[in-house]
Amino acid sequence: MKPVVADDAAIDYAADLLRKGRLVAFPTETVYGLGADAANPEAVRRIFQVKGRPSNHPLIVHLADANQLDDWAVEVPEAARRLAARFWPGPLAMILNKKAEVPPEVTGGQQTVGLRVPDHPVALRLLRKFGGGIAAPSANRFCRISPTQALHVQEELGEEVDLILDGGPCEVGVESTIIDLSGPQPRLLRSGKITVPELERVLNAPLQLPSSVQEEGIRAPGMMAVHYAPSKPAYRCSAEHIAEAVKQCTRQKLHVGLLLYRETVPSSRRIHAVRMPEQPEAYARRLYSALRDLDHLRIDKILVEEPPEGEAWRAINDRLHKATLPL
């Protein structure tokens, strides 16, 4: 399926396809989503089939505005309304206790549902035209690199999508922050652009940080130990050891792709080096596209120089730790 420019006619057509139970890929500020009518169990099941995603992995329902919270969640807590007022539209998803009529296909059989209002003009126009909630994980094969351009969706899913709306490159570049408000204490389930200090200021309460999947199972998207990964073997390496790691690969006559943060390793016949931005927001925006570009090359492995630690880099390091192995 070739992407189409997301003009008014294309959005009208996309909304009509969703009403008919079809799949539409569309841009958000984070990544491109693979959308279906969240109230149509059969359409939602097709998302899982196309992605190869296990049925017990819940999806996020995208809404046109915060007024729709009460259509999907029961007993919406005041904390959710404060977060929505501060961060929506934006890259924040909230896990709330679901209404009985929310299909179990959307929630992975759980009694909670993930909800967010995306901050992208195409996504919002589509949601308003459609009128309901759109269940949408990232528009890629399960556990692979998320798409940040319409052409990435075409490469990954081809003709299995009924329409791909092209709204340009995604501005944020990594998936939304996910916070669980279904229990007595707010919990961070996935890091994103919106940081822990920002959330705690609005909540006026400490945020419980993620537990292991083994302890609590898959509560939200992106909780697998391996996720967002290229098809080529990929490893992360400290700045102190990246040069030696490249030398070892050269001695083994391997072709290597590099994502560099500060170190300098020149490209050569066997080495393809990509310089990443030094600012975290620009790095996040470029990350998936850079990994995907390297994955398309005829290389044997990918080496990623580890970026800094710290709150501003939390989401980036989370994605890299799931996409790569330590060297």
C-alpha positions in Angstrom: 0.0 0.0 0.0 1.5 3.3 -1.1 1.1 6.2 1.4 -1.3 8.9 0.4 -1.1 12.6 1.5 -3.4 13.2 4.4 -5.7 15.8 2.9 -9.4 16.2 3.7 -10.5 13.6 1.1 -8.0 11.0 2.3 -9.1 11.6 5.9 -12.8 11.2 5.0 -11.9 8.0 3.2 -9.9 6.8 6.2 -12.7 7.4 8.6 -15.1 5.5 6.3 -12.6 2.5 6.2 -12.5 2.5 10.0 -16.3 2.4 10.2 -16.2 -0.7 7.9 -13.7 -2.5 10.1 -10.6 -1.9 8.0 -7.1 -0.9 9.1 -5.6 2.6 8.6 -2.1 3.6 9.4 -1.8 7.3 10.5 0.8 9.6 12.0 1.0 10.7 15.6 3.6 13.0 17.2 5.4 9.8 18.6 5.3 7.1 15.9 2.9 5.9 13.2 0.0 3.9 14.5 -1.9 1.0 13.0 -5.5 1.9 13.7 -8.8 0.1 13.9 -12.2 1.0 15.4 -11.7 0.3 19.1 -15.4 -0.7 19.5 -15.1 -3.4 16.8 -13.6 -6.6 18.2 -13.1 -8.2 14.7 -11.3 -5.1 13.4 -9.1 -5.0 16.5 -8.2 -8.7 16.1 -7.0 -7.9 12.6 -4.4 -5.5 14.1 -2.9 -8.5 16.1 -2.9 -10.7 13.0 -1.1 -8.1 10.8 1.5 -7.3 13.4 2.0 -10.8 14.7 1.3 -9.5 18.1 0.2 -11.8 21.0 -3.5 -11.3 21.9 -2.7 -10.6 25.6 -0.8 -7.4 24.8 -3.2 -4.5 25.4 -3.5 -1.6 22.9 -3.9 2.1 23.5 -7.1 3.8 22.4 -6.7 7.2 20.8 -9.3 9.8 21.5 -10.2 13.2 20.0 -10.2 15.0 23.3 -10.3 14.5 27.1 -14.1 14.7 27.2 -14.2 11.1 25.8 -12.4 9.7 28.9 -15.7 8.9 30.5 -16.8 6.9 27.4 -14.0 4.3 28.1 -13.1 4.5 31.7 -15.1 4.0 34.9 -14.6 6.3 37.9 -12.0 8.5 36.2 -9.7 9.7 39.0 -9.0 13.4 39.6 -5.4 12.7 38.9 -6.2 11.6 35.3 -8.2 14.8 34.7 -5.3 16.9 35.9 -2.8 15.1 33.7 -5.1 15.4 30.7 -5.6 19.1 31.3 -1.8 19.6 31.4 -0.5 17.1 28.8 -3.3 16.4 26.3 -3.0 16.5 23.4 0.4 15.0 23.8 2.6 11.9 24.2 1.0 10.6 27.5 -1.1 7.5 27.8 -3.0 6.7 30.9 -4.1 3.3 32.1 -7.5 3.4 33.8 -10.2 1.0 34.9 -12.3 0.2 31.9 -16.0 0.3 31.3 -17.7 -3.1 30.9 -18.4 -2.5 27.3 -14.8 -2.0 26.2 -13.9 -5.1 24.1 -11.4 -7.4 25.8 -9.6 -7.6 22.5 -8.4 -4.0 23.1 -7.3 -4.6 26.7 -5.6 -7.9 26.3 -8.3 -9.4 28.6 -7.5 -7.0 31.4 -9.9 -4.8 33.4 -8.0 -1.7 32.4 -7.7 0.4 29.2 -5.0 2.7 27.9 -6.1 6.1 26.6 -4.5 9.1 25.1 -5.1 12.2 22.9 -2.4 12.5 20.3 -0.8 15.8 19.4 -0.7 15.6 15.6 -3.1 17.5 13.3 -3.7 14.4 11.0 -4.5 12.1 13.9 -6.8 14.7 15.5 -8.6 15.4 12.3 -9.1 11.6 11.7 -10.3 11.1 15.3 -12.8 13.9 15.0 -14.1 12.8 11.6 -14.4 9.2 12.8 -16.1 10.1 16.1 -15.0 7.2 18.2 -11.9 5.7 19.7 -9.1 4.3 17.5 -7.1 1.4 18.9 -3.6 1.8 17.5 -0.2 0.2 18.4 2.8 1.2 16.3 2.5 0.2 12.6 5.2 -2.4 12.4 5.8 -6.1 13.0 5.7 -7.1 16.6 8.9 -6.2 18.5 10.6 -4.5 15.5 11.6 -0.9 15.0 8.7 1.5 15.2 7.9 3.6 12.1 8.4 7.3 12.2 7.7 7.9 8.5 4.9 6.7 6.2 7.4 4.8 4.0 8.5 2.8 7.0 4.9 1.5 7.3 4.8 0.6 3.7 8.1 -1.3 4.0 6.9 -3.2 7.1 3.3 -4.0 6.3 2.8 -3.5 2.6 -0.6 -4.4 1.3 -1.9 -5.7 4.7 -2.9 -2.1 5.6 -6.0 -0.7 3.8 -4.7 2.9 3.9 -1.5 4.7 5.0 -2.0 8.4 5.7 1.2 10.3 5.2 1.6 13.2 7.6 5.4 13.6 7.4 8.0 12.5 9.9 7.0 12.1 13.5 8.1 15.0 15.7 8.8 13.1 19.0 10.1 9.8 17.5 9.6 7.5 20.5 6.4 6.1 21.9 4.3 7.9 24.6 4.9 7.9 28.3 2.5 5.5 29.9 1.3 6.0 33.5 -1.0 3.5 35.4 -3.7 5.2 37.4 -5.8 2.1 38.0 -4.5 1.4 41.4 -3.8 3.2 44.7 -0.5 4.7 43.6 0.4 6.1 40.2 3.0 4.0 38.4 5.2 4.6 35.4 4.9 1.7 32.9 6.9 3.2 30.0 9.2 6.2 29.7 8.6 8.8 27.0 9.1 12.5 26.3 7.0 13.4 29.3 9.3 12.8 32.3 8.9 11.6 35.8 9.5 15.0 37.4 6.9 16.6 35.1 4.3 14.0 36.0 5.1 14.2 39.8 4.6 18.0 39.7 1.1 17.6 38.3 0.2 14.7 40.5 1.8 16.3 43.6 2.8 12.7 44.6 5.7 10.3 44.0 5.5 8.1 40.9 6.3 4.4 41.3 8.9 3.3 38.8 8.5 0.3 36.5 8.5 -3.2 38.0 9.8 -6.2 36.0 7.5 -7.9 33.5 8.0 -11.2 35.4 6.5 -9.6 38.5 3.3 -8.2 36.9 3.0 -9.4 33.3 2.3 -7.2 30.3 0.3 -4.3 31.6 0.9 -1.9 28.7 2.6 -1.7 25.3 6.4 -1.8 25.2 7.0 -3.9 28.3 8.8 -6.8 26.6 12.5 -7.3 27.5 13.2 -7.3 23.7 11.4 -4.7 21.7 11.9 -1.9 19.1 14.7 -4.1 17.7 16.4 -4.3 14.2 16.6 -7.6 12.4 20.5 -7.4 12.5 22.3 -8.3 15.7 22.6 -5.0 17.7 24.8 -4.2 20.7 25.3 -1.2 22.9 28.8 -0.2 24.0 30.3 2.5 26.3 32.2 5.3 24.7 35.4 4.0 26.3 35.1 0.7 24.5 33.5 1.6 21.2 36.8 2.0 19.3 38.1 -1.3 20.5 34.8 -3.0 19.6 35.1 -1.7 16.1 38.7 -2.9 15.8 37.6 -6.4 16.9 34.9 -6.4 14.2 37.5 -5.2 11.6 39.9 -8.0 12.6 37.0 -10.5 12.1 36.3 -8.9 8.7 32.8 -8.0 9.7 30.7 -5.2 8.2 29.5 -2.9 11.0 26.9 -0.1 11.3 27.6 2.4 14.1 25.4 4.8 15.9 27.8 7.3 17.5 27.0 9.9 20.2 30.4 11.6 20.9 33.1 9.3 19.8 34.6 9.6 16.3 35.0 6.5 14.2 35.5 7.2 10.4 33.4 5.3 7.9 35.3 2.9 5.6 34.7 -0.1 3.3 33.5 -2.2 6.3 32.2 0.5 8.6 29.2 2.7 8.2 29.1 5.4 10.9 26.1 7.5 11.7 26.6 10.6 14.0 23.6 11.0 16.3 22.5 14.4 17.7 23.8 15.4 21.2 20.5 16.8 22.4 18.0 14.2 23.8 14.9 15.4 21.9 16.8 15.5 18.6 18.4 12.1 19.3 14.9 10.5 20.1 13.5 12.0 16.9 16.3 10.4 14.8 16.7 7.1 16.7 14.3 4.7 15.0 15.0 6.1 11.5 18.7 5.7 12.0 18.4 2.1 13.3 16.1 1.3 10.3 18.6 2.8 7.8 21.4 0.7 9.3 19.2 -2.4 9.3 18.8 -2.0 5.5 22.5 -2.1 4.8 24.6 -5.2 4.1 26.2 -5.3 7.5 26.8 -8.1 10.1 26.0 -6.2 13.2 25.1 -2.8 14.7 27.0 -1.1 17.5 25.4 1.7 19.4 27.5 4.0 21.5 25.6 4.5 24.8 24.3 8.0 25.3 24.3 9.7 28.7 22.2 8.6 31.6 19.7 11.0 33.3 16.1 11.9 33.2 16.2 13.6 29.8 17.6 10.4 28.4 15.4 7.9 30.2 13.1 7.0 27.3 16.0 6.8 24.8 18.0 4.4 27.1 14.8 2.4 27.7 14.4 1.8 23.9 18.1 1.1 23.4 18.2 -1.5 26.2 15.3 -3.3 24.6 16.6 -3.0 21.0 20.1 -4.0 21.8 22.3 -6.4 23.9 25.2 -5.2 26.1 28.6 -5.9 24.5 
